[in-house]
Amino acid sequence: MGRAGLRVRYRFCERNPESFVKLRQFAAERQEFDIQVFQGPFEDNIDEIAATCRDGFTFIFIDPTGWNIESEKVFSFLKDLNGEFLFNFMAEEINRYAGWEGVSESVGRFLADPAWKQEFIDLPNDRSNEGKILYLLKKKMKEAIVATYLPEMGIFRPRERRVKMRLLLGTHHVLGVEVFRMVQKKVETEAVSTRQSIAVEQSGQPFLFPNSQLIEIEAKRDGVGCPTHIERATEMLRRIVSQAPGIEFEKLTGMVMELIPVRTTDLNKIAVALRRAARLEFDLPPRKRTPLPATRIFPA
């Protein structure tokens, strides 16, 4: 279905019995698609779902309600997965409740670590609750070997510039990180346009500047590849090269893009600029202006 050789499978889990019946009926009426519906939470159906995803590349979207999920089971499933996953991290809810003792046990299940609280407390105070939990979640995911790279992007509320959730990509490939940042750039553009349209509807007054200019202003302030992120990426790139002389450019870009919202094109420009400034050293084939994936980067 779709592109030649591409098979799209849909696997849905539904807790509500009435919704489960409706969803299963919908699936039965769509015989042209490969749809299977499972009753109950995702983690209770992992073995059955895994059995239907043995062949080929599989992309999983995990969308828990709040943090109500047994991550240890999910991590085990993702470790054996031949593919990638997108995890919906409910930042707003976690930020509000994570520090409350009444949810300590459930957060422990979410982090696959019953003794999570002390490490949470020991993290820097300038981090928000959701920032601390996200850090711990990524750490546990990497310890469980579910992904090599875990980039994330914030999704704002439609009517205000406040993070509602964060989408977390799990991948073992640098290309996955690169595509994620490219998509993030498009998402940011659409989000700004949507917020401005809603604001105009509510106020009844048009903005002095067209949408394109407002998008450009926000993009330069804190969007993918903005000056602040370019500066951070430059510092991080130089630090990694100094710690690992001879690192291949592809691995270097993956490490930077995972943590900082920039794209490969941005890192190409940074590397070339640092080479011209005699702060990095690397060889290029004839007629090549930017590093290749296998190009080894050294400090000058």
C-alpha positions, 0 to 999 in steps of 0.5 A: 500500500502506498509506495512500492513495497511499503506495507502499512499496519495499524494496531490500536489499543482501547481501554473503554469497552464501548469504544473498543466495540466501535473501533473494532467495527470500524476496522472490520469495515475497512478491509483494504487496511491491515487493522487489528484492535486490542482491548485494554492498555497497550502494555497488556497486549504487547506480546500479541502486538509484537507477534504481528510486527515481526517482519519489516520496519515498524513505526510505533506511536505510544500515546499514554494518558498522563504517565499511566503506563508500565514502561518496563514492559514497553521498554522490553518491547521497543528493544526488540523492535525493528523500527522507530517509535514516537512517544507522547510525553504529557509535559503539562500534566507531569510538570503539575503533579510530578513533585507530589508524593501521591503520584510517586508510585505511578511515576516510578512505573512510568520511569521503570524505576521505583527508587526514582525520587532521590535522583529527581531531587538531586537534579539542578533546581533550575529544571522544571518538574517535567524537564527532570522527568524527561531527563530521567525517562530518556536516561532509562530508555537508553539504559534499556537500549531502546534507542541510540538517539532521543530527540524531542520537540515541544507542542504548544497549546493552539491559543498560547505559547505554552508547551502542552506535550513533547513528542519524543522520537526513538531511533538508532539512525542519524537519518531519523534524527535529521528527518525529525528536525526537518519536520519540527521546522515545518511544525513550528511554522504551522503552529505560529500561523495557527496561533496568529489566525486564532488571535485575529479571530478573537480580537477581530483586529488584523496584525500589522505584519503579515503571517510570513513576517511573524513566522520569521520573527519567531523562527529567529527567536527560538525555532529550529536553526535560530541564532541561539541554537546555532551558537549552542550547536557550535559550542557542543560540536567543538566540545565533542571534537575536542573530547573525541578527535577523529570522530566521523561527521555523521556521528557528530551530527547525530549527537548534536541534533539529538539535543539541539534543534538544528539540521544537518545543513546548519551543522555543515555551515558550522563545520565549514566556518570553524574550518575557515577560522582554523578551529577545526581540521578535516579533509575534503574530496575535490569539489566538495565544500562540506563534510561527508558522513565518513569525514573525520573531524579533528580540533585545530 
